[in-house]
Amino acid sequence: MEIKLISKKKENTLALGKIIASFAFKGEVIILSGDLGAGKTTLTKGIGKELGVKEEINSPTFNILKCYFSSRLPLYHIDAYRLEDIPRENKNIGLEEVIEGDGVAIIEWPKFIEEFINYDDVLDIVIKINENNEREFTIYSKNGKFLDLFNKLKKEYKL
């Protein structure tokens, strides 16, 4: 399954996150790829808001992982950017437990920890900034668990 969407402003990206979160389930993994400033954390804020996260969500770039437990499902926000040049044996900081955990794991910069990710089970979102400063979202998954989400997105965005 694959779908492409355009977000013309930040509010549209937050709204997309809310739709994604309305279908969230225990053990879900969402991977986000895109350049710096593409909207990965903004999308995560929309997901967190719909889940009921009460804290301010911001990028865990320097922390690598931020956990939010005030929502209907725990939200684990991973920013793997700083793990780029770290050997696998030194990445053993508990990410597997979070990724395979009891909540929703959102991973920014997944290419730097791909050894911990089962790509057959994820919701894969690539964000590109186009020439109009809009965001183009390519949302992809091999997993049938996301079929209802894809159907909702097609209906919502009239695709």
MDAnalysis code that builds the backbone (N, CA, C; Angstrom):
import MDAnalysis as mda
import numpy as np

u = mda.Universe.empty(477, n_residues=159, atom_resindex=np.repeat(np.arange(159), 3), trajectory=True)
u.add_TopologyAttr("name", ["N", "CA", "C"] * 159)
u.add_TopologyAttr("resid", np.arange(1, 160))
u.add_TopologyAttr("resname", ["MET", "GLU", "ILE", "LYS", "LEU", "ILE", "SER", "LYS", "LYS", "LYS", "GLU", "ASN", "THR", "LEU", "ALA", "LEU", "GLY", "LYS", "ILE", "ILE", "ALA", "SER", "PHE", "ALA", "PHE", "LYS", "GLY", "GLU", "VAL", "ILE", "ILE", "LEU", "SER", "GLY", "ASP", "LEU", "GLY", "ALA", "GLY", "LYS", "THR", "THR", "LEU", "THR", "LYS", "GLY", "ILE", "GLY", "LYS", "GLU", "LEU", "GLY", "VAL", "LYS", "GLU", "GLU", "ILE", "ASN", "SER", "PRO", "THR", "PHE", "ASN", "ILE", "LEU", "LYS", "CYS", "TYR", "PHE", "SER", "SER", "ARG", "LEU", "PRO", "LEU", "TYR", "HIS", "ILE", "ASP", "ALA", "TYR", "ARG", "LEU", "GLU", "ASP", "ILE", "PRO", "ARG", "GLU", "ASN", "LYS", "ASN", "ILE", "GLY", "LEU", "GLU", "GLU", "VAL", "ILE", "GLU", "GLY", "ASP", "GLY", "VAL", "ALA", "ILE", "ILE", "GLU", "TRP", "PRO", "LYS", "PHE", "ILE", "GLU", "GLU", "PHE", "ILE", "ASN", "TYR", "ASP", "ASP", "VAL", "LEU", "ASP", "ILE", "VAL", "ILE", "LYS", "ILE", "ASN", "GLU", "ASN", "ASN", "GLU", "ARG", "GLU", "PHE", "THR", "ILE", "TYR", "SER", "LYS", "ASN", "GLY", "LYS", "PHE", "LEU", "ASP", "LEU", "PHE", "ASN", "LYS", "LEU", "LYS", "LYS", "GLU", "TYR", "LYS", "LEU"])
u.atoms.positions = np.array([
    [0.840, -1.160, 0.000],
    [0.000, 0.000, 0.000],
    [0.893, 1.233, 0.000],
    [0.501, 2.201, -0.813],
    [1.246, 3.461, -0.870],
    [0.295, 4.587, -1.235],
    [0.545, 5.734, -0.629],
    [-0.280, 6.903, -0.885],
    [0.617, 8.136, -0.807],
    [0.328, 9.142, -1.644],
    [1.062, 10.409, -1.602],
    [0.080, 11.520, -1.287],
    [0.498, 12.409, -0.361],
    [-0.331, 13.517, 0.075],
    [0.497, 14.791, 0.117],
    [-0.174, 15.932, -0.033],
    [0.483, 17.232, 0.073],
    [-0.059, 17.962, 1.293],
    [0.849, 18.542, 2.067],
    [0.494, 19.396, 3.191],
    [0.957, 20.809, 2.849],
    [0.020, 21.742, 2.811],
    [0.353, 23.110, 2.420],
    [0.768, 23.975, 3.602],
    [0.450, 23.526, 4.818],
    [0.825, 24.302, 5.999],
    [0.938, 23.380, 7.208],
    [1.532, 23.913, 8.250],
    [1.794, 23.147, 9.467],
    [0.523, 22.502, 10.016],
    [-0.584, 23.218, 9.981],
    [-1.852, 22.693, 10.500],
    [-2.297, 21.440, 9.751],
    [-2.005, 21.384, 8.444],
    [-2.334, 20.187, 7.661],
    [-1.500, 18.988, 8.105],
    [-0.232, 19.251, 8.431],
    [0.653, 18.178, 8.901],
    [0.192, 17.666, 10.263],
    [-0.196, 18.583, 11.144],
    [-0.723, 18.176, 12.450],
    [-1.997, 17.351, 12.287],
    [-2.873, 17.768, 11.360],
    [-4.122, 17.037, 11.108],
    [-3.844, 15.635, 10.562],
    [-2.852, 15.510, 9.693],
    [-2.463, 14.191, 9.187],
    [-2.008, 13.306, 10.335],
    [-1.222, 13.873, 11.247],
    [-0.778, 13.115, 12.420],
    [-1.947, 12.625, 13.253],
    [-2.970, 13.458, 13.394],
    [-4.149, 13.060, 14.171],
    [-4.872, 11.890, 13.511],
    [-4.972, 11.909, 12.187],
    [-5.614, 10.780, 11.481],
    [-4.803, 9.504, 11.704],
    [-3.489, 9.604, 11.552],
    [-2.631, 8.430, 11.749],
    [-2.819, 7.876, 13.162],
    [-2.842, 8.765, 14.160],
    [-2.979, 8.322, 15.557],
    [-4.338, 7.715, 15.850],
    [-5.358, 8.109, 15.117],
    [-6.693, 7.559, 15.382],
    [-6.757, 6.065, 15.062],
    [-5.763, 5.560, 14.334],
    [-5.681, 4.130, 14.020],
    [-4.520, 3.454, 14.755],
    [-3.918, 4.138, 15.716],
    [-2.743, 3.620, 16.416],
    [-3.069, 2.362, 17.215],
    [-2.086, 1.506, 17.329],
    [-2.248, 0.260, 18.079],
    [-0.961, -0.072, 18.828],
    [-1.107, -0.886, 19.846],
    [0.016, -1.330, 20.668],
    [1.048, -2.035, 19.787],
    [2.291, -1.633, 19.898],
    [3.374, -2.246, 19.124],
    [3.592, -1.617, 17.760],
    [2.861, -0.558, 17.452],
    [3.003, 0.097, 16.151],
    [4.357, 0.795, 16.051],
    [4.955, 0.719, 14.861],
    [6.211, 1.405, 14.585],
    [6.009, 2.275, 13.348],
    [6.307, 3.553, 13.502],
    [6.214, 4.519, 12.411],
    [7.614, 5.063, 12.186],
    [8.095, 4.949, 10.944],
    [9.419, 5.492, 10.650],
    [9.242, 6.729, 9.769],
    [9.989, 7.768, 10.119],
    [9.893, 9.055, 9.433],
    [11.241, 9.419, 8.828],
    [11.248, 9.676, 7.530],
    [12.466, 10.081, 6.839],
    [12.199, 11.403, 6.134],
    [13.232, 12.198, 6.020],
    [13.133, 13.487, 5.341],
    [14.237, 14.394, 5.828],
    [14.498, 15.426, 5.057],
    [15.550, 16.370, 5.410],
    [15.254, 17.075, 6.724],
    [16.263, 17.728, 7.283],
    [16.068, 18.560, 8.464],
    [15.009, 19.611, 8.137],
    [14.061, 19.780, 9.037],
    [13.015, 20.777, 8.841],
    [11.875, 20.344, 7.944],
    [11.840, 19.076, 7.554],
    [10.790, 18.605, 6.647],
    [9.428, 18.490, 7.327],
    [9.414, 18.275, 8.636],
    [8.142, 18.165, 9.349],
    [7.962, 16.882, 10.129],
    [9.043, 16.155, 10.362],
    [8.954, 14.891, 11.091],
    [8.430, 15.106, 12.509],
    [8.973, 16.086, 13.201],
    [8.531, 16.342, 14.575],
    [7.140, 16.963, 14.593],
    [6.806, 17.780, 13.605],
    [5.454, 18.342, 13.529],
    [4.430, 17.225, 13.369],
    [4.710, 16.262, 12.504],
    [3.814, 15.122, 12.339],
    [3.693, 14.349, 13.656],
    [4.810, 14.166, 14.343],
    [4.807, 13.474, 15.627],
    [3.950, 14.225, 16.644],
    [3.993, 15.546, 16.626],
    [3.157, 16.351, 17.527],
    [1.675, 16.086, 17.267],
    [1.285, 15.985, 15.998],
    [-0.107, 15.682, 15.670],
    [-0.516, 14.306, 16.157],
    [0.374, 13.330, 15.985],
    [0.108, 11.976, 16.467],
    [-0.037, 11.999, 17.992],
    [0.903, 12.649, 18.664],
    [0.867, 12.714, 20.121],
    [-0.381, 13.407, 20.649],
    [-0.785, 14.484, 19.998],
    [-1.976, 15.210, 20.449],
    [-3.209, 14.315, 20.388],
    [-3.357, 13.585, 19.290],
    [-4.514, 12.691, 19.149],
    [-4.454, 11.537, 20.147],
    [-3.258, 11.074, 20.467],
    [-3.113, 10.002, 21.461],
    [-3.420, 10.495, 22.872],
    [-3.334, 11.812, 23.057],
    [-3.613, 12.377, 24.369],
    [-2.385, 12.771, 25.160],
    [-1.237, 12.886, 24.496],
    [-0.021, 13.314, 25.185],
    [-0.228, 14.736, 25.701],
    [0.031, 14.927, 26.968],
    [-0.175, 16.234, 27.596],
    [1.086, 17.105, 27.568],
    [2.246, 16.474, 27.552],
    [3.504, 17.213, 27.532],
    [3.763, 17.809, 26.144],
    [4.635, 18.803, 26.112],
    [5.085, 19.376, 24.847],
    [6.003, 18.364, 24.157],
    [5.705, 18.046, 22.916],
    [6.552, 17.135, 22.140],
    [7.541, 17.977, 21.350],
    [8.815, 17.691, 21.540],
    [9.838, 18.329, 20.730],
    [10.857, 17.278, 20.320],
    [11.738, 17.652, 19.430],
    [12.671, 16.679, 18.880],
    [13.620, 16.140, 19.948],
    [13.778, 14.822, 20.009],
    [14.714, 14.233, 20.977],
    [16.135, 14.118, 20.421],
    [16.535, 15.051, 19.554],
    [17.821, 14.962, 18.874],
    [18.978, 14.695, 19.828],
    [19.060, 15.418, 20.915],
    [20.199, 15.254, 21.827],
    [19.952, 14.159, 22.860],
    [18.700, 13.835, 23.113],
    [18.351, 12.777, 24.061],
    [18.288, 11.408, 23.394],
    [18.053, 11.365, 22.106],
    [17.828, 10.178, 21.283],
    [16.426, 9.613, 21.499],
    [15.949, 9.564, 22.732],
    [14.637, 8.983, 23.019],
    [13.891, 9.827, 24.045],
    [12.622, 10.089, 23.739],
    [11.717, 10.711, 24.707],
    [10.484, 9.824, 24.808],
    [10.045, 9.613, 26.030],
    [8.887, 8.752, 26.285],
    [7.763, 9.592, 26.872],
    [6.551, 9.326, 26.397],
    [5.368, 10.028, 26.878],
    [4.365, 8.972, 27.330],
    [3.985, 9.022, 28.598],
    [3.106, 8.009, 29.164],
    [1.737, 8.549, 29.549],
    [1.472, 9.807, 29.249],
    [0.205, 10.420, 29.658],
    [-0.920, 10.180, 28.652],
    [-0.705, 9.314, 27.680],
    [-1.669, 9.117, 26.601],
    [-2.290, 7.722, 26.644],
    [-3.264, 7.489, 25.751],
    [-3.957, 6.188, 25.744],
    [-3.020, 5.034, 25.399],
    [-1.964, 5.311, 24.661],
    [-0.866, 4.369, 24.420],
    [0.432, 5.119, 24.700],
    [1.422, 4.476, 25.273],
    [2.705, 5.164, 25.436],
    [3.253, 5.568, 24.062],
    [3.875, 6.719, 24.007],
    [4.500, 7.197, 22.774],
    [6.004, 7.275, 23.010],
    [6.748, 6.567, 22.158],
    [8.204, 6.549, 22.230],
    [8.725, 7.264, 20.989],
    [9.360, 8.396, 21.188],
    [9.842, 9.220, 20.086],
    [11.364, 9.112, 20.023],
    [11.845, 8.478, 18.970],
    [13.272, 8.222, 18.803],
    [13.804, 9.092, 17.668],
    [14.902, 9.781, 17.926],
    [15.615, 10.500, 16.875],
    [16.991, 9.860, 16.780],
    [17.195, 9.057, 15.746],
    [18.423, 8.268, 15.612],
    [19.553, 9.013, 14.906],
    [19.354, 10.285, 14.610],
    [20.355, 11.057, 13.858],
    [21.749, 10.984, 14.480],
    [21.855, 11.086, 15.776],
    [23.155, 11.093, 16.457],
    [23.802, 9.701, 16.519],
    [23.092, 8.684, 16.066],
    [23.635, 7.317, 16.105],
    [24.266, 6.898, 14.777],
    [24.402, 7.845, 13.862],
    [24.881, 7.543, 12.516],
    [26.199, 6.779, 12.491],
    [27.175, 7.234, 13.196],
    [28.510, 6.631, 13.125],
    [28.847, 5.730, 14.310],
    [27.826, 5.316, 15.036],
    [28.028, 4.467, 16.212],
    [27.919, 2.995, 15.783],
    [28.900, 2.152, 16.140],
    [28.799, 0.721, 15.812],
    [27.606, 0.073, 16.531],
    [27.041, -0.961, 15.933],
    [25.849, -1.624, 16.469],
    [25.997, -2.001, 17.937],
    [27.134, -2.558, 18.306],
    [27.302, -3.016, 19.693],
    [27.231, -1.864, 20.700],
    [27.473, -0.656, 20.250],
    [27.377, 0.515, 21.135],
    [26.002, 1.175, 21.085],
    [25.117, 0.671, 20.224],
    [23.755, 1.210, 20.129],
    [22.807, 0.468, 21.064],
    [23.323, -0.466, 21.831],
    [22.493, -1.258, 22.720],
    [22.106, -0.429, 23.950],
    [21.159, 0.480, 23.724],
    [20.720, 1.391, 24.783],
    [19.235, 1.180, 25.102],
    [18.716, 0.023, 24.704],
    [17.328, -0.299, 25.008],
    [16.344, 0.047, 23.912],
    [16.827, 0.410, 22.741],
    [15.909, 0.781, 21.661],
    [15.023, -0.381, 21.221],
    [15.563, -1.605, 21.240],
    [14.757, -2.762, 20.828],
    [13.515, -2.907, 21.703],
    [13.686, -2.724, 23.005],
    [12.558, -2.871, 23.927],
    [11.482, -1.828, 23.651],
    [11.894, -0.646, 23.280],
    [10.949, 0.426, 22.980],
    [10.270, 0.174, 21.632],
    [11.070, -0.195, 20.637],
    [10.528, -0.426, 19.297],
    [9.556, -1.605, 19.296],
    [9.836, -2.612, 20.082],
    [8.960, -3.785, 20.166],
    [8.069, -3.710, 21.395],
    [7.823, -2.510, 21.884],
    [7.170, -2.326, 23.166],
    [5.661, -2.268, 23.150],
    [5.125, -1.663, 24.193],
    [3.692, -1.660, 24.470],
    [2.979, -0.414, 23.980],
    [3.651, 0.383, 23.177],
    [3.037, 1.614, 22.704],
    [3.294, 1.844, 21.231],
    [3.369, 3.112, 20.865],
    [3.661, 3.523, 19.497],
    [5.082, 4.071, 19.485],
    [5.931, 3.504, 18.635],
    [7.306, 3.987, 18.480],
    [7.391, 4.771, 17.180],
    [7.821, 6.022, 17.291],
    [8.043, 6.862, 16.118],
    [9.539, 7.080, 16.018],
    [10.098, 6.727, 14.859],
    [11.538, 6.781, 14.685],
    [11.887, 7.761, 13.570],
    [12.579, 8.851, 13.951],
    [13.126, 9.770, 12.972],
    [14.537, 9.297, 12.621],
    [14.900, 9.417, 11.362],
    [16.195, 8.973, 10.862],
    [16.396, 7.473, 11.060],
    [15.448, 6.641, 10.622],
    [15.536, 5.195, 10.853],
    [16.735, 4.525, 10.194],
    [17.285, 5.117, 9.149],
    [18.413, 4.472, 8.458],
    [19.625, 4.278, 9.372],
    [19.677, 5.024, 10.474],
    [20.822, 4.910, 11.373],
    [20.650, 3.814, 12.426],
    [19.468, 3.221, 12.486],
    [19.249, 2.091, 13.417],
    [18.453, 0.979, 12.725],
    [18.638, 0.847, 11.439],
    [17.813, -0.118, 10.698],
    [17.976, -1.559, 11.160],
    [19.065, -1.863, 11.839],
    [19.247, -3.222, 12.354],
    [18.216, -3.572, 13.433],
    [17.532, -2.570, 13.980],
    [16.524, -2.806, 15.014],
    [15.088, -2.776, 14.470],
    [14.939, -2.542, 13.164],
    [13.613, -2.307, 12.595],
    [13.215, -3.455, 11.672],
    [12.003, -3.963, 11.857],
    [11.431, -4.941, 10.945],
    [10.610, -4.163, 9.913],
    [11.166, -3.939, 8.756],
    [10.548, -3.090, 7.739],
    [9.250, -3.671, 7.174],
    [9.000, -4.940, 7.405],
    [7.745, -5.539, 6.941],
    [6.559, -5.134, 7.802],
    [6.823, -4.604, 8.986],
    [5.754, -4.299, 9.939],
    [5.516, -2.813, 10.183],
    [6.255, -1.935, 9.516],
    [6.201, -0.514, 9.861],
    [5.273, 0.280, 8.947],
    [4.913, 1.455, 9.435],
    [4.311, 2.488, 8.605],
    [5.470, 3.417, 8.250],
    [5.815, 3.456, 6.981],
    [6.987, 4.171, 6.489],
    [6.525, 5.483, 5.851],
    [6.997, 6.611, 6.387],
    [6.578, 7.918, 5.891],
    [7.815, 8.710, 5.486],
    [7.846, 9.123, 4.221],
    [8.939, 9.944, 3.698],
    [8.358, 11.322, 3.410],
    [9.029, 12.352, 3.925],
    [8.559, 13.727, 3.766],
    [9.576, 14.504, 2.929],
    [9.078, 15.140, 1.866],
    [9.926, 15.977, 1.014],
    [9.358, 17.382, 0.993],
    [10.240, 18.354, 0.967],
    [9.826, 19.752, 0.817],
    [9.865, 20.066, -0.679],
    [8.716, 20.496, -1.235],
    [8.723, 20.811, -2.657],
    [9.022, 22.295, -2.884],
    [9.031, 22.700, -4.149],
    [9.448, 24.064, -4.493],
    [8.515, 25.149, -3.956],
    [7.291, 24.819, -3.603],
    [6.351, 25.780, -3.017],
    [6.415, 25.771, -1.491],
    [7.417, 25.120, -0.928],
    [7.588, 24.947, 0.516],
    [6.453, 24.126, 1.126],
    [5.769, 23.372, 0.282],
    [4.765, 22.421, 0.768],
    [5.489, 21.134, 1.123],
    [4.807, 20.291, 1.901],
    [5.371, 18.995, 2.259],
    [4.652, 17.902, 1.487],
    [5.432, 17.042, 0.852],
    [4.872, 15.889, 0.155],
    [5.149, 14.663, 1.018],
    [4.079, 13.982, 1.407],
    [4.179, 12.791, 2.242],
    [3.955, 11.565, 1.370],
    [4.912, 10.656, 1.376],
    [4.720, 9.342, 0.766],
    [4.608, 8.367, 1.930],
    [3.438, 7.746, 2.035],
    [3.147, 6.840, 3.146],
    [3.040, 5.441, 2.568],
    [3.796, 4.516, 3.145],
    [3.918, 3.178, 2.577],
    [3.897, 2.141, 3.690],
    [3.305, 0.994, 3.392],
    [3.402, -0.141, 4.304],
    [3.113, -1.440, 3.561],
    [3.782, -2.490, 3.990],
    [3.520, -3.850, 3.511],
    [2.535, -4.564, 4.429],
    [2.261, -3.971, 5.594],
    [1.497, -4.635, 6.640],
    [0.004, -4.329, 6.519],
    [-0.808, -5.366, 6.457],
    [-2.262, -5.218, 6.359],
    [-2.896, -4.541, 7.563],
    [-2.180, -4.443, 8.675],
    [-2.717, -3.753, 9.856],
    [-3.026, -2.288, 9.567],
    [-2.431, -1.748, 8.516],
    [-2.609, -0.331, 8.199],
    [-3.668, -0.095, 7.112],
    [-4.355, -1.140, 6.687],
    [-5.336, -1.008, 5.610],
    [-6.425, 0.005, 5.939],
    [-6.983, -0.029, 7.147],
    [-8.030, 0.930, 7.519],
    [-7.506, 2.362, 7.482],
    [-6.278, 2.563, 7.916],
    [-5.676, 3.895, 7.845],
    [-5.580, 4.359, 6.397],
    [-5.086, 3.503, 5.520],
    [-4.959, 3.880, 4.113],
    [-6.329, 4.194, 3.503],
    [-7.335, 3.413, 3.839],
    [-8.680, 3.682, 3.337],
    [-9.198, 5.029, 3.834],
    [-8.947, 5.345, 5.098],
    [-9.357, 6.641, 5.664],
    [-8.626, 7.787, 4.963],
    [-7.342, 7.639, 4.739],
    [-6.574, 8.687, 4.068],
    [-7.061, 8.899, 2.639],
    [-7.354, 7.824, 1.930],
    [-7.884, 7.963, 0.565],
    [-9.204, 8.699, 0.564],
    [-10.058, 8.382, 1.528],
    [-11.356, 9.047, 1.632],
    [-11.186, 10.519, 2.043],
    [-10.362, 10.752, 3.041],
    [-10.154, 12.111, 3.580],
    [-9.535, 13.038, 2.545],
    [-8.600, 12.518, 1.761],
    [-7.887, 13.323, 0.777],
    [-8.444, 13.129, -0.635],
    [-9.586, 12.440, -0.735],
    [-10.296, 12.235, -2.008],
    [-9.387, 11.686, -3.107],
    [-8.693, 10.587, -2.790],
    [-7.778, 9.949, -3.739],
    [-8.421, 8.741, -4.392],
])
